[in-house]
């Protein structure tokens, strides 16, 4: 073979190697880019605040299950209401799924309306808040009856989380009615335990409570009439998000706005969550049995 043919063959070999290398590099880059894109989609993280209230534990775990099924990574962070709203303001939290308006959480709306997004949409439209007593207390039917029977209750209203909107409204109620009572803060589980113990022994107890709540299916309770309407009438439950959430998660923002539940649906969800080994598995079971409803939210 002549010298020039050898040189030509060498050039062709080098060109072929270069082409194959380029193709391999392009393919490798494309695969890497695709992997990166997939990672970006599947690793979207959301942080949702959770309060240790029965309905809040239920709906936060429900949305964790729904969103993780859609490829999101959801972290639930347990906070009290005041810290939760501040965390939304600073952007350390993405969403709070439970804001009661127009009365119970009006103070938070007033304080954070310029720095937090409060949804116009509501997911529950028939909520009620007030003081409750066991139904066997037949002589106590109104807030105005409490002072007459103050010794019966040891002048105490058994409350829950300090800083909760309902606790602040209860303090206002004590002032409005000149009640000679002290509001005792604790936690929701502690308050429910006190209610259960009192009912087991048919003893008197008065506490602030709200509907929807599983307590009304467990115990025979009645709301006290509130002639001055301090607790307000019908409450509606909204959600709130940090500024920029809608732009960062437009799909999830739309799903939250589509979300609607009635008394039966939220009651069943709470029961599933409370009776399961863990809240998330209970929420998943409820979702399986209510997939058609959930599909209406995430369409």
DAMO-V524016 format. One record per backbone hydrogen bond with DSSP energy under -1.0 kcal/mol. CO is the residue of the C=O (numbers start at 1). NH is the residue of the N-H. If there is no record, write none. Layout:
<<CO;NH> <CO;NH>>
This chain:
<<2;6> <3;7> <4;8> <5;9> <6;10> <7;11> <8;12> <9;13> <10;14> <11;15> <12;16> <13;17> <14;18> <15;19> <16;20> <17;21> <18;22> <19;23> <20;24> <21;25> <22;26> <23;27> <24;28> <25;29> <26;30> <27;31> <28;32> <29;33> <30;34> <31;35> <32;36> <33;37> <34;38> <35;39> <36;40> <37;41> <38;42> <39;43> <44;73> <46;75> <47;94> <47;95> <48;77> <50;79> <51;53> <53;57> <54;58> <55;59> <56;60> <57;61> <58;62> <59;63> <60;64> <61;65> <62;66> <63;67> <64;68> <65;69> <67;72> <68;71> <73;46> <75;48> <77;50> <80;84> <81;85> <82;86> <83;87> <84;88> <85;89> <86;90> <87;92> <87;93> <94;242> <95;49> <96;240> <99;238> <100;105> <101;236> <103;106> <105;109> <106;110> <107;111> <108;112> <109;113> <112;115> <112;116> <117;241> <123;261> <124;237> <127;235> <128;211> <130;209> <131;224> <132;207> <133;222> <134;137> <136;138> <137;140> <141;225> <142;145> <143;146> <145;149> <147;150> <149;153> <150;155> <151;154> <153;156> <155;182> <157;184> <160;186> <161;164> <164;168> <165;169> <166;170> <167;171> <168;172> <169;173> <170;174> <171;175> <172;176> <173;177> <174;179> <179;181> <182;157> <184;159> <187;191> <188;192> <189;193> <190;194> <191;195> <192;196> <193;197> <194;198> <195;199> <196;200> <197;201> <198;203> <199;202> <206;158> <207;132> <209;130> <211;128> <213;216> <214;217> <215;219> <219;221> <220;135> <222;133> <225;143> <226;229> <235;127> <236;101> <237;123> <238;99> <239;119> <240;96> <241;117> <242;245> <244;248> <245;249> <249;253> <250;254> <251;255> <252;256> <253;257> <254;258> <262;266> <263;267> <264;268> <265;269> <266;270> <267;271> <268;272> <269;273> <270;274> <271;275> <278;282> <279;283> <280;284> <281;285> <282;286> <283;287> <284;288> <285;289> <290;294> <291;295> <294;298>>
